[in-house]
Amino acid sequence: MSVALNPFLFFRRNLARTLPTTFVIVIAVVLVASVVSIVHSVDLTVYTLYGYNRYLTGLTPRNSLAVPDRDVAAVERLPDLGPLFPAHSYSTLVKTIFGKMPLPVFGLDAAGRATMMERCGVRLVSGRMPAEGEPEAVISDDVARNLGVRIGGVLFDPDSPDSYAPVPIRLVGLLRGPVWLGLTSKSLVDAHSPFSYTGYLAFSRVPGDMEQRRLDAEIARAVNPGATRVWKYSGLVAETRSALSNLYLILNLVIGIIVFAISFVCGLLSNIYFTQRLPEVATLSAIGYPRSQLLRRALADTCLLCALGWSLGVGATVLLLAVVRSIYLSPRGLLLNALDPHAISFTLPLPIAITAFAFVTIALRLATLDPVSIIERRG
């Protein structure tokens, strides 16, 4: 490519003109990506809070305190069923950016607790597991920070509106893994809460996502839906998408408005800068450069500008969200993904729209360009 048509030439000689446009693109990318990341943290929180459902199928009774024996027997006959554990549980309310949500603390026997931790990829990182029948529990470390409870502190209390149990239950260990989990002993709940319902946690015979989804379907067909509710991961996904559909609709509208406004502004800036360079463009046209080459150079200038602004914007977004997460959210047990691919993908229309808008405006100016009159005025 000729030096005169090199897209880096204008950048090297006119930093004062290119930096404002780059800064506008950076701010736009940060704005869009930050908003999407914060909204997407709702999904992240739901799938972390109830992500254990990916590794098991839950059964709870309807209008009774226990799952009917005939439904339990039907489930036990399924070929893909592995471990099946009765669960008698408490629950606590976890603070999220969109309000409080219940987190079950499963009351299981020792084998059930071990199986659930293994299937969910959760491990004990501090303290110890609860002793059988003792008023003790373990929860994920993020949940402990969220609730402001440390090892040795009271997790459930008879006077608590959010974390009720008939007797004080102390936190004796912290868990860590891809999902949040709370565990205590079933015998404890049996002894103190005989009138709360008992459900079941069913695990596939062979660990794996496909195997568990197949067991979900088998259990749903085997039980009476009027007497037993089946908690499936697909149901969690469907409910989450349904609940957030309007929120994402509004988000898409806002992002569309932002993309249009920023594209319009950057297109105008590109047009202004191109107007300031008309003598240069007219000279190149007069000495023999075809307008198609000049248009390609203008397009290359804009693409380079957008690529630079988008890259800097993504980097600034990741840095900003990482700081916000470490200073404000993580100490409170709130979730945010600083490097969210979903949020970054939402920023891609920005450079595309800006380039298209600038291309159209510059192409229109070139179509009516009269290099002779411009050079005469300059002379």
C-alpha positions in Angstrom: 0.0 0.0 0.0 1.2 3.5 -0.8 2.5 5.5 2.2 -0.2 8.2 1.4 -2.9 5.6 1.8 -1.5 4.0 4.9 -4.2 4.2 7.7 -1.5 4.7 10.4 -0.3 7.9 8.7 -3.3 10.0 9.9 -3.1 8.6 13.4 0.6 9.4 13.8 0.1 13.0 12.6 -3.3 13.8 14.1 -3.5 12.2 17.6 -5.4 15.3 18.9 -8.2 14.5 16.4 -8.3 10.7 16.8 -8.1 10.5 20.6 -11.6 12.1 21.3 -13.3 9.6 19.0 -11.4 6.7 20.6 -12.3 8.0 24.0 -16.0 8.1 23.0 -15.9 4.5 21.8 -14.1 3.4 25.0 -16.8 5.1 27.2 -19.5 3.5 25.1 -18.0 0.0 25.4 -17.5 0.4 29.2 -21.1 1.6 29.6 -22.7 -1.3 27.6 -20.4 -4.0 28.9 -20.8 -2.9 32.6 -24.6 -2.7 32.4 -24.8 -6.1 30.7 -22.4 -7.7 33.2 -24.4 -6.3 36.2 -27.7 -7.5 34.7 -26.1 -10.9 33.8 -25.1 -11.3 37.4 -28.7 -12.0 38.1 -28.4 -15.2 36.0 -25.0 -15.9 37.6 -26.5 -15.6 41.1 -29.5 -17.9 40.3 -27.3 -20.6 38.6 -24.8 -20.5 41.5 -27.5 -20.4 44.2 -29.5 -23.3 42.8 -26.8 -24.8 40.6 -26.8 -28.0 42.7 -30.0 -28.9 40.8 -27.8 -29.6 37.7 -26.3 -32.6 39.6 -29.5 -34.1 41.2 -33.3 -34.3 40.9 -35.3 -33.1 43.8 -38.7 -34.5 44.9 -41.0 -32.7 47.4 -44.5 -33.7 48.5 -47.6 -31.7 47.7 -50.3 -31.4 50.4 -48.5 -33.8 52.7 -45.4 -34.1 54.9 -43.8 -36.9 52.8 -43.5 -38.1 49.2 -46.1 -40.9 48.8 -44.6 -44.4 49.1 -45.9 -45.4 45.7 -44.0 -42.6 44.1 -40.8 -43.5 46.0 -41.2 -47.1 44.9 -41.7 -46.0 41.3 -38.5 -43.9 41.4 -36.5 -46.8 43.0 -37.4 -49.0 40.0 -35.9 -46.6 37.4 -32.9 -48.1 35.6 -30.9 -44.9 35.6 -31.3 -44.2 39.3 -28.2 -44.2 41.5 -28.2 -43.0 45.1 -31.6 -41.8 46.5 -31.5 -40.0 49.8 -34.3 -38.6 52.0 -33.7 -34.9 52.8 -35.2 -33.0 55.7 -34.1 -29.4 55.3 -34.0 -25.9 56.7 -33.5 -22.8 54.5 -32.0 -19.3 54.9 -32.4 -16.1 52.9 -29.4 -14.9 50.9 -29.0 -11.3 50.0 -28.7 -10.7 46.2 -28.6 -7.5 44.1 -32.3 -8.1 43.3 -33.5 -9.0 46.8 -33.4 -11.9 49.2 -33.7 -15.5 47.9 -34.0 -18.8 49.8 -31.1 -21.2 50.0 -31.9 -24.7 51.3 -29.6 -26.2 53.9 -30.1 -29.9 53.2 -30.5 -32.3 56.1 -28.9 -35.5 54.9 -27.2 -38.5 56.4 -23.4 -38.8 56.2 -23.5 -40.7 52.9 -25.9 -38.2 51.4 -23.7 -35.3 52.3 -20.6 -37.0 50.9 -22.4 -37.9 47.6 -23.8 -34.4 47.2 -20.5 -32.7 47.7 -18.8 -35.1 45.3 -21.4 -34.7 42.6 -21.5 -30.9 42.9 -17.7 -30.5 43.0 -17.8 -28.9 46.4 -15.1 -29.4 49.1 -14.6 -28.5 52.7 -12.0 -25.6 52.9 -12.2 -24.7 56.5 -13.5 -26.1 59.8 -15.2 -29.5 59.8 -18.4 -31.3 58.8 -21.4 -31.3 61.1 -21.6 -34.1 63.7 -24.6 -36.4 63.4 -27.6 -35.1 65.3 -25.8 -32.0 66.6 -27.0 -28.5 65.9 -24.3 -27.8 63.4 -24.1 -27.0 59.7 -21.7 -26.1 56.9 -22.3 -23.7 54.0 -20.4 -22.2 51.1 -17.9 -19.5 52.1 -19.6 -16.9 49.8 -22.9 -17.5 51.6 -21.2 -17.1 55.0 -19.8 -13.7 53.9 -23.2 -12.8 52.5 -24.9 -13.6 55.8 -22.1 -12.2 57.9 -21.6 -15.5 59.8 -18.2 -16.9 60.7 -17.2 -20.4 61.9 -18.6 -20.8 65.4 -21.3 -18.2 64.8 -25.1 -18.9 64.8 -26.4 -19.7 61.4 -30.0 -20.6 62.3 -31.8 -19.1 65.3 -35.3 -19.4 66.7 -35.7 -15.6 66.7 -34.4 -15.0 63.2 -37.0 -14.1 60.5 -34.7 -15.1 57.7 -32.8 -18.2 59.1 -35.3 -19.9 61.4 -34.7 -23.2 63.2 -36.3 -24.3 66.5 -32.8 -24.5 68.1 -29.7 -22.4 67.5 -27.5 -24.1 64.8 -23.9 -23.1 64.6 -21.7 -22.9 61.5 -18.8 -25.4 61.9 -17.3 -25.4 58.4 -17.0 -23.6 55.0 -17.5 -25.2 51.6 -16.2 -24.0 48.2 -17.1 -25.0 44.7 -18.9 -23.9 41.5 -22.3 -23.8 43.3 -23.5 -22.7 46.7 -24.4 -25.4 49.1 -25.6 -25.8 52.7 -25.6 -29.1 54.6 -26.6 -30.4 58.1 -27.6 -33.7 59.5 -31.0 -35.2 58.8 -31.3 -36.5 62.3 -31.1 -33.0 63.6 -34.0 -31.8 61.5 -36.0 -35.0 62.2 -35.6 -34.4 66.0 -36.6 -30.7 66.0 -38.9 -30.2 63.0 -41.1 -33.3 62.7 -43.9 -31.4 61.1 -42.0 -30.0 58.1 -42.0 -32.0 54.9 -39.4 -34.5 53.9 -38.3 -34.8 50.3 -35.8 -36.9 48.3 -32.6 -36.1 46.3 -32.1 -38.5 43.4 -28.7 -38.9 41.6 -28.1 -40.7 38.3 -26.4 -44.0 38.4 -23.6 -42.7 36.3 -22.4 -39.1 37.0 -22.8 -36.8 34.1 -25.1 -34.0 32.8 -26.8 -36.1 30.1 -27.4 -39.0 32.5 -28.9 -36.7 35.1 -31.2 -35.0 32.5 -32.3 -38.5 31.4 -33.1 -39.4 35.0 -35.0 -36.1 35.3 -37.3 -37.1 32.5 -37.8 -40.7 33.9 -38.7 -39.4 37.3 -41.2 -36.9 35.9 -43.0 -39.7 34.0 -42.9 -42.1 37.0 -44.4 -40.0 39.8 -47.9 -38.5 40.2 -47.5 -34.7 39.6 -50.5 -34.0 41.8 -48.8 -35.6 44.8 -45.1 -35.0 44.1 -43.2 -32.1 42.6 -40.1 -32.9 40.6 -37.4 -30.2 40.7 -35.4 -30.4 37.4 -32.5 -28.3 36.2 -34.3 -27.7 32.9 -37.2 -26.2 35.0 -34.8 -23.9 36.7 -33.4 -22.7 33.4 -36.9 -22.2 31.9 -38.1 -20.3 35.0 -35.0 -18.1 35.0 -35.3 -17.2 31.4 -39.0 -16.5 31.7 -38.6 -14.3 34.8 -35.8 -12.3 33.1 -37.2 -12.1 29.6 -38.7 -8.6 30.1 -35.5 -7.4 31.8 -33.4 -8.5 28.8 -35.9 -7.0 26.4 -35.5 -3.6 28.2 -31.7 -4.1 28.2 -31.7 -4.8 24.4 -33.7 -1.6 23.8 -31.4 0.5 25.9 -28.3 -1.0 24.2 -29.9 -0.3 20.8 -30.4 3.3 21.7 -26.9 3.6 23.0 -25.4 2.0 19.9 -27.4 4.3 17.6 -26.5 7.5 19.6 -22.8 6.6 19.8 -22.7 5.6 16.1 -24.3 8.9 15.2 -21.9 10.9 17.3 -18.8 9.0 16.0 -20.1 9.2 12.4 -20.4 13.0 12.8 -16.9 13.2 14.2 -15.6 11.1 11.4 -17.3 13.3 8.9 -15.9 16.4 10.6 -12.4 15.0 10.6 -12.8 14.0 6.9 -14.0 17.5 6.1 -10.9 18.9 7.7 -8.8 16.6 5.5 -10.6 17.5 2.2 -7.5 19.4 0.8 -5.4 16.2 1.4 -8.1 14.0 -0.2 -8.6 16.4 -3.1 -4.9 16.4 -3.8 -4.6 12.7 -3.8 -7.6 12.5 -6.1 -6.1 15.1 -8.4 -2.8 13.2 -8.8 -4.5 10.1 -9.8 -5.8 8.1 -6.8 -9.3 6.7 -7.6 -12.0 7.5 -5.2 -12.5 3.8 -4.4 -9.0 3.7 -2.9 -9.6 6.9 -1.0 -12.8 5.4 0.4 -11.0 2.2 1.4 -8.4 4.3 3.2 -11.1 6.2 5.1 -12.8 2.9 5.9 -9.4 1.5 7.1 -8.9 4.6 9.3 -12.3 4.1 10.9 -11.8 0.3 11.4 -8.5 0.9 13.0 -10.0 3.6 15.3 -12.9 1.3 16.3 -10.6 -1.6 16.9 -8.4 0.5 19.1 -11.3 2.0 21.0 -13.1 -1.4 21.4 -10.0 -3.1 22.7 -9.3 -0.3 25.2 -12.9 -0.3 26.2 -13.0 -4.0 26.9 -9.8 -3.8 29.0 -11.1 -0.8 30.9 -14.4 -2.7 31.6 -12.6 -5.7 32.9 -10.4 -3.6 35.2 -13.4 -1.5 36.4 -15.6 -4.5 37.2 -12.7 -6.4 38.9 -12.2 -3.4 41.2 -15.9 -3.1 41.9 -16.2 -6.8 42.6 -13.2 -7.0 44.9 -14.0 -3.8 46.9 -17.8 -3.8 47.0 -19.3 -7.1 46.0 -17.1 -10.0 47.1 -16.9 -8.9 50.8 -20.8 -9.0 50.7 -21.0 -12.4 49.0 -22.4 -10.9 45.8 -21.5 -12.3 42.4 -20.2 -10.5 39.3 -18.2 -11.9 36.4 -15.6 -9.2 35.4 -14.8 -11.1 32.2 -18.2 -12.0 31.0 -18.2 -13.1 27.4 -21.9 -12.5 27.1 -21.4 -8.8 28.0 -18.4 -8.4 25.7 -20.5 -9.8 22.8 -23.1 -7.1 23.4 -20.4 -4.5 22.6 -19.6 -5.9 19.2 -22.5 -3.9 17.5 -20.8 -0.7 18.5 -17.7 -0.8 16.3 -19.7 -2.4 13.5 -22.4 0.3 13.6 -19.8 3.1 13.9 -17.9 1.8 10.9 -21.0 1.5 8.8 -22.3 5.0 9.8 -18.9 6.6 9.0 -18.6 4.6 5.8 -21.9 5.9 4.5 -21.3 9.6 5.4 -17.8 9.6 4.0 -18.9 7.8 0.8 -21.6 10.5 0.3 -18.9 13.2 0.7 -16.6 11.5 -1.8 -19.4 11.0 -4.3 -19.7 14.8 -4.6 -16.0 15.7 -4.2 -14.7 18.2 -6.7 -10.9 18.2 -6.2 -10.2 21.1 -8.6 -12.4 23.6 -6.8 -11.1 22.6 -3.4 -7.5 23.0 -4.6 -8.3 26.3 -6.2 -9.9 27.6 -2.9 -6.8 26.5 -1.0 -4.6 28.2 -3.6 
